[in-house]
Amino acid sequence: MKTSAIRKVLLGVAITTSIGIGYAIGAQPHMDESLAMLQSARAELTKQRRTRAATASARSA
């Protein structure tokens, strides 16, 4: 009786773990793409800040 309950629990744990791993592997390309877009946006914002700072210092000089 106890053995079958333990087997059921272990099977449930194994299935849940495999689903979680599969989800993480499947989501990896989307995470990489999102990270690349965020890095691109950050670079654009940094470029805009530098341009504005240079324009402001040129006007005040």
N, C-alpha and C positions, 0 to 999 in steps of 0.2 A: 504494500500500500504506500509506504513512504517512498519507496524507490521510484514508483511511477510519478509521484508528485514532484520529486526532485528532477526527474527527467523532463517533465513538462516545463518546469521553471527554467532549466538549462536550455531547452529548446527555444523558449520564449526569449531568453537573453541573447542567444545566438542569432535569432531572426532579427531582433531589434538592433543589435550591433551591426549586422550586415546591411540593414536598411540605412542606418546612419552613415556608414562608410560609403555606401553607394551614392547617397545624396551629396555627401561632401565631395566626392570625386566628380560627380556630375555638375556640381556648381562651380568647380574650379575655373573653367574657362570664363565664366561670367564674372567671377571675382577679379581675374586678371584684367579683363577688359574694363571693368569699372575702375580699377586702380589706375590703369593707363589714362582713362578720361579725367580722373581727378588730378593726376600729375600734370596733364596738359592744361587743365584749367588753372592750376596753381602757377604754372609758368606764364600763362597769359596775364594773370593778375599781377604777378611780380613785374612783368614787362610794362604794364600800364602804370604801376606805381612809380617805376623809375622814370618813365616818360613825363608823368605829371610833376615829379620832383624836379626834374631837369628844367621843365618849362617854368615852374614857379621860381626857381633860383635865377633863371635867365631874366625873368621879368623884374625881379627885385634888384638885379645888378645894374 
